[in-house]
Amino acid sequence: MKDYRIDDDWILNRISGQSNSFSQWLSNIMNSVEKTLEEVHPEALEEFKKDKNLVSFKDLDKELSEAQKELDKLGFFGKRISSFTTKILSGIQKPIEKHIKKSLKDIEGLDLDLDFITGKKKDLSTALFDVSKERGIESEGLLYLIRALPDLEAFLYSTSVKKYYRDHTEHALRVAVLGDFLLEQDLGQGSLEGVISELTELDKNLLKDKFWWLTGLLHDIGYPLGKMTTAVNYSLLNQLLKCYPTLDLEFIPFEINLAWKGEQEEYLKIIEEGLSKEARELIRQGAGFRYQSSSAQDKQTFLNQPNGHPEFKYKDPVELDHGVISALSLLKGLGTPHEIKQNDEYIGYILVAKAIALHNFKVSLKDYVFEEQPLAFFLMLIDELQEWGRPIPVQIRDTYFTTELQKVTLLDELLLNLDEFSWIMQFKNQQAKDLMKFNFNLFSNDKKKTFGRLKSGDMFPETTINLQDIKIIKEKKEEKENIIAQDTIII
């Protein structure tokens, strides 16, 4: 029975480049630096290769490799010596890193994170940018957006008053890594990457090493734009109305939408091709296409009242869908519609864009059958499973005048039984449940609706998701877990 406990440590262990030996560590760091220099500064690469200290490091590595072979022949005694030399070598690594950083510090345009290469970086949001580049995301616009996501999310966290906002930066990396793991697994009909490759006619290696990573990493990059209008109009404007209750105020609601005077509709057509009529209509709505000729928002006036200003009940006339925005961002980052169609990997990019565009609609579509759109089905499944580690902001009044924004996490891990392809979500954090007034039945019903969109068909295994609300009771020196509510979802 293959059981997995999936949490952020598990995710980091899969993406970390931390080496198991000095030789592997040195190889990782030298190869990464040389590859980056070759791309941005070929002249500097030649100077880097000639660095006498680095050449001596490589010679040391060769000599150590030969010595290790001799030590292996000495059995137990050789292992003791090898263990001792490993400790010595771990002390050498820091000076080598320091020397490499010093050698590279004056090179313009060099964007290299040695801590990530060597596996020291243990933070998902900061790892997202490095993994994105490593997995073939080359568009400067997309990379800039990925780097800016944590700052945009900080704004959305602070303005998310009307509805809880959950992170989408670290979430994207968790989705990509978990999906990468599952693609390697044989779920009954050969490896999942092989099954999807056969259905999509994509090269199996490209599917796993490039197109899935693009799908997972980029599927939510449109979220800040999709939520920004509501964040500004509902949260910020109402905060100002509360702060200045005696003043007469007037404002025009902030509004941001996509423009349709250029080629943007052509990108929509690329995404829509081959999808159901219902899906095409939802994509147009999600892009705000039907709203392009509408007038601007009306001016709002708030006059002084004895009890202060009433709440501004903002209603967004256009509900931009972050999945559609993400898909458009991907395609526009690849070039013009003509350039995209001339790309040798055109089919793969289009399937990625379709999966991303489809993943957020809260209705049942025939496009959500695994055999119809396997990449979209797979993304939606992983997206809904990825509940652990997603902080939710809760406003807590810490004094009479001020409130504190606390982030709470309902779920710390996801349990997987691979043989039965069954998953367990156990909600144990009582403090988090109390702070956000967690309602298990509401959560369960919501998950039934979102998972209920998916139809596995004949080529994807039956998937079971077990939800458990657990109360931990302390008895003497032991803690006992009581399941107070549970539900099961089968796809």
C-alpha positions in Angstrom: 0.0 0.0 0.0 1.5 3.3 -1.1 0.6 6.1 1.3 1.8 9.7 1.1 1.6 12.6 3.5 1.6 15.6 1.2 2.5 19.0 2.8 4.9 21.9 2.1 8.0 19.9 3.2 7.1 17.2 0.7 6.7 19.9 -2.0 10.0 21.5 -1.2 11.8 18.2 -1.2 10.6 17.6 -4.7 11.7 21.0 -6.1 14.8 21.6 -4.0 18.1 21.2 -5.7 19.8 20.2 -2.5 22.7 17.9 -3.3 23.4 14.6 -1.5 27.2 14.8 -2.1 29.9 17.4 -2.6 30.4 16.3 -6.2 26.7 16.6 -7.0 26.5 20.0 -5.2 29.4 21.4 -7.1 28.1 20.1 -10.4 24.6 21.6 -9.8 26.0 25.1 -8.9 28.6 25.2 -11.8 26.2 24.0 -14.5 23.5 26.5 -13.4 25.9 29.4 -13.3 27.5 28.5 -16.7 24.2 28.0 -18.4 22.9 31.4 -17.2 26.1 33.2 -18.2 25.9 31.6 -21.7 22.5 33.2 -22.1 23.0 36.7 -20.8 26.8 37.3 -21.0 28.9 34.9 -23.1 32.1 37.0 -22.6 31.7 36.7 -18.8 31.3 32.9 -19.2 34.8 32.6 -20.7 36.3 34.6 -17.8 34.3 32.5 -15.3 35.7 29.3 -16.7 39.3 30.6 -16.5 38.9 31.5 -12.8 41.9 29.7 -11.2 40.1 29.1 -7.9 37.1 27.5 -9.6 39.4 25.3 -11.7 41.1 24.1 -8.6 37.7 23.3 -7.0 36.9 21.1 -10.1 40.3 19.4 -9.8 39.6 18.8 -6.1 36.3 17.2 -7.0 38.0 14.8 -9.5 40.6 13.8 -6.9 37.9 13.2 -4.3 35.9 11.1 -6.7 39.0 8.9 -7.2 39.6 8.7 -3.5 36.0 7.7 -2.8 36.4 4.7 -5.1 39.4 3.6 -3.1 37.6 4.1 0.2 34.6 2.0 -1.0 37.0 -0.9 -1.3 37.9 -0.7 2.4 34.5 -1.7 3.7 33.5 -0.4 7.2 36.8 1.4 7.8 36.4 3.2 4.4 32.8 4.3 5.4 34.1 5.8 8.6 36.8 7.8 6.7 34.2 8.8 4.1 31.8 10.1 6.8 34.6 12.2 8.3 35.6 13.8 4.9 32.0 14.6 4.2 31.9 16.8 7.3 35.0 18.6 6.1 33.6 19.1 2.6 30.4 20.6 4.0 32.6 23.3 5.5 34.2 24.0 2.2 30.9 24.7 0.4 30.3 28.1 2.1 33.6 29.7 0.9 33.0 28.3 -2.6 29.5 29.9 -2.7 31.0 33.2 -1.4 33.7 33.2 -4.1 31.2 32.5 -6.9 28.9 35.3 -5.7 31.8 37.7 -5.6 32.8 36.7 -9.1 29.3 37.4 -10.5 28.3 40.5 -8.6 29.3 43.0 -11.3 27.7 41.3 -14.2 24.6 43.2 -15.6 21.4 41.3 -16.4 22.4 38.3 -14.3 19.4 37.0 -12.4 20.7 33.9 -10.5 19.7 32.6 -7.1 22.4 30.4 -5.6 20.4 29.6 -2.5 17.7 28.1 -4.7 20.3 26.1 -6.7 21.9 24.7 -3.6 18.6 23.9 -2.0 18.9 26.4 0.9 15.8 28.3 0.0 12.9 26.9 1.9 10.1 29.3 0.9 7.5 28.4 -1.7 6.6 32.0 -2.9 10.3 32.9 -3.5 10.9 29.5 -5.2 8.1 30.1 -7.7 10.1 32.5 -9.8 13.1 30.3 -10.1 11.0 27.2 -10.9 9.1 29.1 -13.5 12.4 30.0 -15.4 13.7 26.5 -14.9 10.6 25.1 -16.5 10.7 27.1 -19.7 8.7 30.3 -18.9 10.8 32.8 -20.9 8.4 35.8 -21.5 9.7 38.9 -19.7 6.1 40.0 -19.1 5.1 36.7 -17.5 8.3 36.5 -15.4 7.7 40.1 -14.2 4.2 39.3 -13.2 5.3 36.1 -11.4 7.9 38.1 -9.4 5.3 40.7 -8.6 2.6 38.3 -7.4 3.6 38.3 -3.7 3.2 42.1 -3.6 -0.1 42.0 -5.5 -1.3 39.3 -3.1 -0.3 41.4 -0.1 -2.6 44.1 -1.3 -5.5 41.7 -1.9 -5.0 40.2 1.6 -5.2 43.6 3.2 -8.3 44.7 1.2 -10.2 41.3 1.2 -12.9 42.4 3.6 -16.0 41.2 1.8 -14.8 37.6 1.2 -11.8 35.7 2.5 -8.8 35.8 0.1 -6.6 32.8 -0.1 -3.1 32.7 -1.5 -2.5 31.9 -5.2 1.2 32.3 -5.4 2.4 29.3 -3.3 -0.8 27.5 -4.3 0.4 27.5 -8.0 3.7 25.9 -7.1 2.0 23.2 -4.9 -0.4 22.4 -7.8 2.4 22.1 -10.3 4.6 19.9 -8.1 1.7 17.6 -7.0 0.6 17.2 -10.6 4.2 16.4 -11.7 4.3 13.6 -9.1 0.9 12.2 -10.2 1.9 12.2 -13.9 4.7 9.7 -13.1 2.2 7.2 -11.5 0.6 4.2 -13.0 -3.1 4.5 -12.0 -4.2 1.4 -13.8 -3.7 2.1 -17.5 0.0 2.9 -17.6 1.6 6.1 -16.4 -0.8 9.0 -16.3 1.6 11.1 -18.5 1.4 8.3 -21.1 -2.4 8.3 -21.0 -2.7 12.1 -21.4 0.0 12.0 -24.1 -2.0 9.5 -26.1 -5.2 11.5 -25.8 -3.6 14.8 -26.7 -1.0 13.5 -29.1 1.6 15.5 -27.2 5.2 14.2 -26.7 5.2 12.5 -23.3 8.4 14.2 -22.1 7.3 17.7 -23.3 3.9 17.1 -21.6 5.4 16.4 -18.2 8.5 18.6 -18.3 7.1 21.7 -19.9 3.4 21.9 -20.7 2.1 20.6 -17.3 4.4 23.0 -15.5 3.2 25.9 -17.6 -0.4 24.9 -16.7 0.2 24.5 -13.0 2.4 27.5 -12.5 0.4 30.0 -14.6 -3.2 28.9 -14.0 -3.9 31.7 -11.4 -1.7 34.6 -12.6 -4.9 36.5 -13.7 -6.3 36.5 -10.1 -5.0 39.9 -9.0 -6.5 41.6 -12.1 -9.7 39.7 -11.8 -10.2 40.8 -8.1 -8.6 44.3 -8.2 -11.7 46.3 -9.1 -13.7 44.8 -6.3 -10.8 45.1 -3.8 -10.5 48.8 -4.5 -14.2 49.7 -4.8 -15.5 47.6 -1.9 -12.7 47.6 0.6 -10.8 50.9 0.1 -13.7 53.2 -0.7 -15.7 51.9 2.2 -12.7 52.3 4.5 -12.5 56.0 3.4 -16.2 56.5 4.0 -15.8 55.2 7.6 -12.7 57.3 8.2 -14.3 60.6 7.1 -18.0 60.3 8.3 -18.5 64.1 8.6 -17.3 65.1 5.1 -19.4 65.2 2.0 -17.6 62.9 -0.4 -17.9 62.2 -4.2 -16.1 59.6 -6.3 -16.3 57.6 -9.5 -15.8 53.9 -8.9 -12.5 52.5 -10.1 -12.9 50.1 -13.0 -10.3 48.1 -15.0 -11.2 45.9 -17.9 -9.6 44.3 -21.0 -9.4 46.5 -24.1 -10.7 45.1 -27.4 -9.4 47.6 -30.0 -6.4 45.5 -31.0 -5.9 41.8 -31.7 -7.1 40.6 -28.3 -10.2 38.9 -29.8 -8.0 36.8 -32.0 -6.4 35.3 -28.9 -9.9 34.5 -27.6 -10.7 32.6 -30.8 -7.5 30.5 -30.4 -8.7 29.5 -26.9 -12.3 28.8 -28.0 -11.6 26.6 -31.0 -13.0 23.1 -30.5 -14.7 23.9 -27.2 -18.4 23.5 -26.5 -20.8 26.4 -27.3 -21.4 26.9 -23.5 -17.7 27.0 -22.8 -17.1 29.6 -25.6 -19.8 31.8 -24.2 -18.4 31.6 -20.6 -14.9 32.5 -21.9 -16.3 35.6 -23.7 -18.1 36.6 -20.5 -15.0 35.9 -18.4 -12.9 38.2 -20.6 -15.5 41.0 -20.4 -15.9 40.9 -24.2 -19.7 41.7 -24.1 -19.0 44.8 -22.0 -16.7 46.5 -24.4 -19.2 49.2 -25.5 -20.7 50.0 -22.1 -20.4 53.4 -20.5 -18.2 54.3 -17.5 -19.4 54.0 -13.9 -21.7 56.7 -12.5 -20.5 59.2 -10.1 -21.3 58.4 -6.4 -22.1 61.1 -3.9 -22.1 60.6 -0.1 -23.4 63.5 2.0 -22.9 63.9 5.7 -25.4 62.0 7.8 -25.9 61.9 11.6 -24.8 58.2 11.8 -22.0 58.5 9.2 -21.9 57.4 5.6 -23.8 54.3 4.6 -21.9 51.4 3.1 -21.1 51.6 -0.6 -22.7 48.5 -2.0 -20.4 48.0 -5.1 -21.5 45.7 -7.8 -18.9 45.0 -10.5 -20.6 45.2 -13.9 -18.0 42.9 -15.4 -16.9 39.8 -13.5 -13.5 39.0 -15.1 -12.6 35.4 -14.7 -9.0 34.9 -13.6 -8.7 31.6 -15.6 -9.5 33.4 -18.8 -7.2 36.3 -18.0 -4.4 33.8 -17.1 -4.9 32.0 -20.5 -4.8 35.3 -22.4 -1.6 36.4 -20.5 0.1 33.2 -21.5 -0.8 33.4 -25.2 0.1 37.1 -25.4 3.4 36.4 -23.8 4.2 34.0 -26.7 3.8 36.5 -29.4 1.2 37.6 -32.0 -1.6 35.1 -33.1 0.4 34.5 -36.3 3.6 33.8 -34.4 1.9 31.4 -32.0 0.5 29.4 -34.9 4.0 29.2 -36.5 5.4 27.8 -33.2 6.5 24.2 -33.4 4.9 23.5 -30.0 1.7 25.3 -31.0 -0.7 22.5 -30.0 0.8 22.1 -26.6 0.6 25.8 -25.8 -3.0 25.9 -27.0 -4.0 22.9 -24.8 -2.4 24.7 -21.8 -4.3 27.9 -22.6 -7.6 26.0 -22.9 -7.1 24.1 -19.6 -6.3 27.3 -17.8 -9.2 29.2 -19.3 -11.7 26.4 -18.4 -10.6 25.6 -14.9 -12.6 28.2 -12.9 -16.1 28.0 -14.3 -18.6 26.8 -11.6 -20.9 24.9 -14.0 -20.9 21.5 -15.6 -19.6 21.4 -19.1 -19.0 18.5 -21.5 -15.5 19.8 -21.8 -14.9 18.6 -18.2 -14.9 14.9 -19.2 -11.3 13.5 -19.0 -11.2 12.2 -22.5 -12.5 15.5 -23.9 -10.0 17.9 -22.2 -7.6 15.8 -20.2 -5.3 18.6 -19.2 -8.2 20.8 -18.0 -9.7 17.9 -16.1 -6.3 17.2 -14.4 -5.7 20.8 -13.5 -9.2 21.2 -12.0 -8.7 18.0 -9.9 -5.3 19.1 -8.5 -6.5 22.7 -8.0 -9.4 21.5 -5.8 -7.3 19.0 -3.9 -4.7 21.6 -3.0 -6.3 22.9 0.2 -3.4 22.5 2.6 -1.2 25.4 3.7 -3.4 28.1 2.2 -3.5 31.0 4.7 -6.8 32.9 5.0 -6.7 36.4 6.5 -9.0 37.0 9.5 -9.4 40.5 11.1 -9.0 40.3 14.9 -9.6 43.4 17.1 -6.5 43.6 19.3 -7.4 47.0 21.0 -10.5 49.2 21.0 -9.1 51.2 18.1 -7.1 48.8 16.0 -7.5 45.5 14.4 -4.8 42.9 13.5 -4.8 40.8 10.3 -4.0 37.2 11.2 -3.5 34.5 8.7 -4.9 31.1 9.7 -4.5 27.7 8.0 -7.3 25.2 8.1 -5.4 22.2 6.7 -1.7 21.3 7.1 -1.5 18.2 4.9 -3.3 16.0 2.4 -3.2 12.2 2.7 -3.0 10.0 -0.4 -3.4 6.3 -0.8 -2.1 5.7 -4.2 -3.3 2.2 -4.7 -6.9 3.1 -4.2 -6.4 6.7 -5.4 -8.2 8.0 -2.3 -7.5 11.3 -0.6 -8.2 12.5 3.0 -8.5 16.1 4.2 -8.6 16.2 8.0 -9.5 19.6 9.6 -7.8 19.5 13.0 -6.8 23.1 13.7 -9.4 24.2 16.2 -8.0 27.7 16.6 -8.2 28.3 12.8 -11.7 26.9 12.7 -12.9 29.1 15.5 -11.3 32.3 14.1 -12.9 32.0 10.7 -16.1 30.3 11.9 -15.5 27.2 9.8 -18.7 25.4 8.8 -17.8 21.9 7.7 -21.1 21.3 6.0 -20.8 24.4 3.9 -17.3 23.4 2.9 -18.3 19.9 2.1 -21.2 21.0 0.0 -19.0 23.4 -1.9 -16.4 20.7 -2.6 -19.2 18.4 -3.8 -20.2 21.0 -6.4 -16.7 21.8 -7.6 -15.6 18.2 -7.8 -19.0 17.3 -9.2 -18.1 19.2 -12.4 -15.6 16.5 -13.3 -16.4 13.3 -15.2 -13.6 10.7 -15.1 -14.9 8.6 -18.0 -13.2 5.2 -18.8 -9.6 6.4 -18.9 -9.1 8.0 -15.5 -9.4 6.0 -12.2 -12.2 6.5 -9.8 -11.2 9.2 -7.3 -12.3 9.2 -3.7 -12.0 12.3 -1.5 -12.7 11.9 2.2 -13.4 15.0 4.2 -13.1 14.8 8.0 -13.8 17.4 10.7 -11.7 16.4 13.7 -11.8 17.5 17.3 -8.7 16.9 19.3 -9.4 16.0 23.0 -6.6 15.9 25.5 -6.8 13.0 27.9 -4.1 13.1 30.6 -0.8 13.1 28.6 -2.4 11.9 25.3 -4.4 13.5 22.6 -7.3 11.7 21.1 -8.8 12.5 17.6 -12.5 12.4 17.4 -14.2 12.6 13.9 -17.2 14.8 14.6 -18.3 15.0 10.9 -17.3 13.5 7.7 -18.2 13.2 4.0 -17.1 11.3 1.0 -16.9 12.5 -2.6 -16.5 10.1 -5.5 -15.5 11.2 -9.0 
